[in-house]
């Protein structure tokens, strides 16, 4: 399906029945990364899976996390969704944090997985690899990760939705950085996935689907992970 949002054409896939849940993919990906997860969630939620601007089947447009958050806000309004749940993975998590901060009453709950507040959060070897890649390839998607976001503590403090912050134990960001995200959001929860890196848990439907369902439906998460309050 195509929707006009924020002056551009956004492609999105709709699947399932139940409470609305928006799934936001990461850098260089599309809604298709959520295919296994959507299959497990479609009986509990009405899923909306957009392709971000410049990704998948959506219109090519300048890449900017703040514009991308506006895109999703406009999509929510365009589709007439009433306070949907919001899950963002990687870059999708950044977009979700920005949206939740700028329009706190727009969503029912926020789950941000593998997100960062600043490019400086990347572990040094990861950031160096990205800089080398951008030097040779000059890809806009890489430039985006090297230049944005800059999400402040004040911005996190404005988030009022129930929030769950997720990261892999072996993520590309130090655990301390992920803890600072959870610490900045009032009454948020922090979930560290043991033995997981930045990517592999998104494909582990048997683990991730129950976590999302439990949180959105206000049940305590369970499984091979560690849940702890912000430090």
C-alpha positions in Angstrom: 0.0 0.0 0.0 1.1 3.6 -0.6 0.3 6.6 1.6 1.1 10.3 1.1 2.9 11.3 4.3 5.0 14.4 4.9 5.0 15.3 1.2 6.4 11.9 0.0 5.1 8.5 -0.9 5.6 5.9 1.8 5.1 2.2 1.1 3.7 0.2 3.9 2.4 -3.4 4.5 -0.6 -4.0 6.7 -1.2 -7.4 8.2 -3.3 -9.0 11.0 -6.0 -7.9 13.4 -6.0 -6.3 16.8 -4.3 -3.3 18.4 -2.2 -1.3 15.9 1.5 -1.9 16.1 4.0 -0.1 13.8 7.3 -1.9 13.0 10.2 0.4 11.9 13.2 -1.3 10.2 16.9 -0.3 10.3 19.4 1.3 8.0 19.5 -0.2 4.5 16.6 -2.6 5.2 12.9 -2.6 4.4 9.7 -3.9 6.0 10.6 -7.4 4.7 13.1 -7.9 7.6 10.0 -8.2 9.8 8.4 -11.0 7.8 9.1 -13.8 10.3 8.2 -11.6 13.3 4.9 -10.4 11.6 3.8 -14.0 11.1 4.0 -14.6 14.8 2.3 -11.3 15.8 -0.5 -11.0 13.2 -3.0 -12.8 15.4 -2.6 -10.3 18.2 -2.0 -7.0 16.4 -2.8 -5.1 13.3 0.7 -4.6 12.0 1.8 -1.6 9.9 5.2 -2.0 8.4 6.4 1.0 6.4 9.5 1.3 4.3 11.4 4.4 5.5 12.0 7.2 3.0 14.8 6.2 0.6 14.4 2.5 1.5 12.5 -0.4 0.0 9.5 0.7 -2.1 9.2 4.2 -0.6 10.0 7.4 -2.4 13.7 8.5 -2.5 14.1 11.5 -0.4 16.9 13.2 1.7 17.8 10.9 4.7 17.4 12.6 8.0 16.2 10.9 11.2 14.1 13.9 12.2 12.3 14.0 8.8 11.8 10.2 9.0 10.1 10.6 12.4 7.9 13.3 10.9 7.1 10.8 8.1 5.8 8.2 10.6 3.9 10.8 12.5 2.2 11.9 9.3 1.6 8.3 8.4 -0.2 7.7 11.7 -2.4 10.7 11.1 -3.0 9.8 7.5 -4.1 6.3 8.4 -6.2 7.5 11.3 -4.5 5.3 13.8 -5.4 5.9 17.5 -2.3 5.7 19.7 -0.6 2.7 18.1 2.2 0.7 19.7 5.6 1.5 18.2 8.6 -0.8 17.8 11.8 0.4 16.1 14.9 -1.6 15.4 18.3 0.0 15.0 17.6 3.2 12.9 14.0 2.4 13.4 14.6 2.7 17.1 16.2 6.1 16.7 13.1 7.2 14.7 10.8 5.8 17.3 12.7 7.7 20.1 12.5 11.0 18.2 8.8 10.5 17.4 8.0 9.6 21.0 9.8 12.7 22.3 8.2 15.1 19.8 4.7 13.7 19.9 4.4 11.9 23.3 0.7 11.5 23.1 0.8 10.0 19.7 1.6 6.4 20.8 0.5 3.9 23.4 3.9 2.3 24.0 7.5 2.5 22.7 9.9 -0.3 22.2 13.3 0.8 20.9 15.8 -2.0 20.1 19.5 -1.3 19.2 19.1 2.4 19.1 21.6 5.2 19.8 21.5 8.8 20.8 24.5 10.0 18.9 27.0 8.7 16.3 29.7 8.9 19.0 27.9 6.0 20.7 29.3 3.5 18.3 32.1 1.3 19.6 35.4 2.7 18.1 36.1 -0.1 15.7 32.6 0.0 14.3 32.7 3.8 13.8 36.1 3.5 12.1 34.8 0.8 9.7 31.8 3.0 8.8 34.1 6.1 8.2 36.3 4.0 5.9 33.2 2.7 4.0 31.9 6.2 3.6 35.2 7.5 2.4 35.3 5.0 -0.5 31.6 4.6 -1.3 30.0 7.9 -0.3 26.6 6.3 0.4 24.0 8.5 2.0 22.8 5.8 4.3 26.3 5.6 5.8 26.6 9.3 6.1 23.3 9.4 8.0 24.7 7.1 10.7 27.9 9.1 11.0 26.1 12.5 11.3 22.9 11.8 13.2 21.1 11.6 15.6 21.7 14.0 18.5 19.1 13.1 21.0 19.5 14.9 24.3 18.6 13.9 27.8 15.9 16.6 27.8 14.4 15.0 24.7 14.3 11.6 26.4 12.7 13.2 29.5 9.7 14.3 27.3 8.8 10.7 26.5 5.6 9.7 28.4 4.7 6.5 26.7 5.4 3.2 28.4 8.9 2.4 27.1 11.0 -0.7 26.8 14.7 -0.3 25.7 16.3 -3.4 24.2 19.9 -4.2 23.2 22.0 -7.2 22.5 24.6 -8.0 25.1 27.2 -7.8 22.3 25.7 -4.8 20.5 27.6 -2.2 18.5 27.0 0.3 21.3 28.4 -0.1 24.8 25.9 -1.4 27.3 26.4 1.8 29.3 25.0 3.8 26.4 21.9 1.7 26.2 21.5 2.1 29.9 21.6 5.8 29.6 18.7 5.8 27.1 16.6 3.8 29.6 17.7 6.1 32.4 16.6 9.2 30.5 13.1 8.0 29.9 10.8 8.2 32.9 9.7 4.8 34.2 11.2 2.9 31.3 12.4 -0.7 31.3 15.7 -2.0 30.1 16.1 -5.5 28.5 19.5 -6.9 27.7 19.4 -10.0 25.4 22.1 -12.3 26.6 24.6 -13.5 24.0 22.9 -11.4 21.2 24.6 -8.9 18.9 23.1 -5.9 17.1 21.3 -8.0 14.5 20.7 -11.6 15.2 17.8 -11.3 17.7 15.6 -9.6 15.1 15.3 -12.9 13.4 14.7 -14.9 16.5 10.9 -14.8 16.4 10.4 -17.3 19.2 12.2 -15.0 21.6 11.3 -11.5 20.3 7.5 -12.0 19.5 6.6 -12.9 23.1 8.7 -10.0 24.4 6.8 -7.5 22.2 3.4 -9.1 22.9 4.0 -9.1 26.6 5.1 -5.5 26.8 2.4 -4.1 24.5 -0.2 -6.2 26.4 1.2 -5.1 29.8 2.5 -8.6 30.8 6.0 -9.1 32.2 8.5 -10.3 29.6 10.1 -13.7 30.0 12.8 -15.7 28.3 16.6 -15.9 28.0 17.2 -12.2 28.7 17.8 -9.8 31.5 15.3 -7.2 32.5 16.4 -4.5 34.8 15.4 -1.0 35.8 17.5 2.0 34.5 20.6 2.7 36.5 
